[in-house]
Amino acid sequence: MTLFTQKQKQFALTSAAGVLLIGVILLLVNVLFNWVYLRWDLTRHHAYSLSPASKKFVRQLDDPVVIKAYFTPDLPPPYNTYARYVKDILAEYRSASHGRVHFEFVPTQPAKDFEEKAMSASMTPIQFEQMESDQLQIRRGFMGLVLFYRDRSEVLPVVKSPEHLEYDVTSRIARMARKNKKQIGTILGHGETPWRGSQIKLAQDLPAFYDLDHPIALPLATTGPISADAILIVGPQQKYDAPSLWAIDQMLMRGVPMAFLIDTKRFVNAQFMMAPLTTGLEDLLKTYGVKLTDQLVYDAECESVGMTQNVGGMAFTTSVRYPYIPQVTRFEPNHPILSGIESVSLPFPTRLDAGTLPKGVRFTPLLYSSEHSWLAPPETYSVSPTSIPHPKPDEPHGPYVLGGLLEGTFPSYFAGKPSPVKGEAVIPESPKTSIFILTTSHVLDQGLPEFQGVDALVTNALAYLSHDDTLIGIQAKGDIIRPLKPIPIPARDAVKFGCVLGIPLLPVAWGLIRWRRRDAWRKTIAATA
């Protein structure tokens, strides 16, 4: 019995020493990490850490950036966690920039002085509802940032969501620090979508990254070469004449990359109607290696729209699934244009086919509809939510290509033909360059809602075409949406019952195992005694 007691004491002392040693190690690690910043982000696409693009950008800063954070303490959930998240991300900026980014949280006491400083810094006060003492109370608070670089400043009056923080901060630093922006030429003159100067988010954000003040009206008034890092053509509604097509073709022949956001159907918003549309770009793109079709793609994995119905003299608005706005989650893996994008919604896309590829040209499909997608008949005119086609079980279905990338050396559409511009020779072949094609321009339509993923897709495409590697991926975390992917019913039931029954049984099983082990240990001690 004495031996049993001695072994118990020895076991207790060893356990206590182990616990004490672990506590000392944890204390030293905490002290060390006050000076050394290190995090492991295990989320997909590293949603809670800086992208390589942001890290590269802040390392190249010529002068320090100072960021002041205005956060009211003790805000109601979920806003009470924002300050900590902002602090962690700003610490990553400081670490990635090797000290070029500095930040501080403005002291919140006394409260009156803090509010005056926040208001003078152009912070936007927010009203918060909070339950205290069984009463609903309204509080006023601040959650914003001010950034300083040289003699410039940028204000982020409200941190709306943690997911947008990196894009908001990096874009404002870029607006202040970038000296030479890439020049993006936008084609005008044939009813293109008037997205420039609109209130859509992309139109407000792109000028921070690119020089967009060089519209190209076709046909050209001069035959001189166009100076641009990339060309953007969005939703023409009129047919291009031969001189205009020649201008586009010869810009490509000089090696200027291009992005085509183009429709083969004209959408009448107020009536939910479609009409055929021919612009002449179809033949141009066919020469380069892809074929635009006039068949709309509708998809069971789609966005929802609000639909108003009159019932008994009263108007009711309900949310209905709208298959003509596919929610695309199938991408070409690991392509820079799709960096960090989880989902992108494309209104009224058509199918894109690979045609006869010229020698030296490669086509990469980038965006696909789901397996539960179908092609509307070419003569489809009504796209009302109440007149969605019902495909038959044996009807051919997707996935279909909705966007892609052509890369290589392209032949001219006018090679071997007389030049439509008098006195101008045709350049018959381009150097290596790229063409991005998206089969809808409605992603930039002011008359439609702004959809998740669109800003990231267009920004990344322009960055890829203009060889601006620093910007690829910055915006993606601002547009992360993680739609639930359908799984088989047996797997879904297994997960459900596993969560309901399995998790409560885990501690019971662990307790039984511990009990059996301790019982065996006691019997061993008793036997040796």
Phi, psi and omega in degrees: 000326179294319178298320178299319179294319179296319179295322177296316179297317179297319179296318180295317179296317179297318179296316180296320179295320178296317178297317179298318180297318178297319178298318179296318179297316179298321179297316180294322178296319178296319178296317180298318184283358168291335180253332181250123182263123181209132177222153172242118179257109183263005179285155178295136182064013177052059185294340184243029172215168184288144176283157177304328180297315179294319179299315179297320183295312184288335176292336183268004180295140179277330184227163181292152171247131178248128181240126176251129182252131178246104181228122176288133181284160173057043175285158179291156177298147001270005187289344180291346178265350185296318183300318180294319179296316179299318180298318180295316181292319179294327175296324176293320175301315181298317181291315182293330182272001183056042174091000179285336178257123177244148178215156176210147174264123183295131180303138185264001178236139355291149188300323182294318179295320179298316181295321178296319179294320180295317180293319179292338178271009178069028173287148180264119178290140182240140177269127179243138173265133183215136177270120176221131180055043179061024179230143176277118182244149178254123178246155176246134182211176182230143175213084184209173182226150169235130182246137181236132176216119186053237181260017182246159176215151177226142183245131167251092191295333180216129170276097188288324180201146179301326184296333181269356191297312183300314180298316181299318182287311183296320181296324179287323174296319179298320181298326181275327193257335186289131182268307184247105179275148173294142183263122179250117177274135179246129183280134179229168171111356181225042176071029180297157181299124182279067184275335179294136179079002179278178182268002178293150188301319183297319179296330179281329188271323187301323179300341175292334185253326190232154172271106184254009186272040180222067177294146181244105181274128179250146357290154185292142176281341179228156181260010179291158180295146179271131178262111179199152176275339176196158180241137180239124178240118187237109166059051174297144182245359179235157183282133178284137174278174185300316178298326179290316176298322178299318181297316179296314182299316184286334172296319177293321180295337176273003174095009180280119178295156184223149173238122178251114169253098199226145180247151168247008175226137176268125183261126175260103190300313187294336186247000184052049181239152176240146176224151179300149182217127177233127182246347185092344177287342179300315180291324179298310182292330177296323176296326182278346173128002178230157182239122174277134177252167179254022181257117176293145176258127172241145196222137177292334175269097194213175176279167175252149177232155177277132182233125182263128179235146179259114181236114179060034179083002179242140182268128177238135177252123179237155178264125181233149176291136185235096188298344180281002172239079181299142173262102189276125176233359178261117184231162167292117187294142171067015177278138183303327181296334182255020183302119174078357184276127178265326184202146175217134182260128185241108180283129173056051178278159172244168182284141176247127181247146171284127178267211175277107184285129174297158178299131179088007180245135178241136177250127178243107173296134183249320186235133181235147167285174182278177176291342181260047179236154183220169178257128175286150178301149181302331182273017179294128180242318180269130175239031179294146176301343180268358183231043178284134178296152177247101184291152177278156183303326183266008181285139179303144183222177184288189013282151177240150179281130180247349179192153182196183185226127172258134179221140177142205181254115190261142171279151178285142174297333183260008179298128181081003179245157175295144178291131178285352178250118186299132176084000182249131177276154180267126172282117191280341185210146182267160164287181179296126180206188187223152174226124174258131181236128172237131189274030172203140173258357187287355173295341178245022180277120180296336183280357180244159177297160174275129186256150179298140174091341185294312181303315181296318182297310183292317179298315179295322179297316179294322178296320180293315182294321183272006179059039177257077187296337182297328188269345184294124175096348181298317188279344191301319184291341176288346185237022181291128171225129185249079179294144177289130180271139182295140177232158180300151182300316178301319179294321179295318178294322179297318178295318182297310181289330176297320178289321183288316186257322187292315184296314177297332181281343181299309179295328177296315179297318179296321178296319178296319179297316180296320181296316179295321180293316179294323178296319178294323179295317179298319180295324178294317179296316181297323181292321180286336179286000000 
